[in-house]
């Protein structure tokens, strides 16, 4: 990648960063936005596998990146069961 990352670059960077940093399987990106100084990306990862899979625990993390695509912070925003909108835990 040359220059500053664009949206497609940040999708790839966020996915790789979530798996590498959190050590969990990436599920999806729920939001991504460009800020004055970089990017804010909300990713969902598999926290715990369960049977049936509707009982899997999914974590949503907010990750911030600088303008070059380097991660500057992350925090878990919530936990929920897959298939449920009800939060198990919220920050």
C-alpha angles and dihedrals in degrees: 000000000000123000125355119340121259128207096281090048091051092051089058094041093049093049093050093043093051093051095042099041100038097033090223135117113269115237108173149319111252097184142358128186137175116233132189091266103030139303141320115207129182112206132182121217135182106256097176132004117223141174116269094036091226084076093056111124113237122195123205115209131188110217124188124204131188122238090274094055097256114141113246102175146348137189136179111249101184149341124223141161115262108260093024129096091199113105120233093193132004132190 
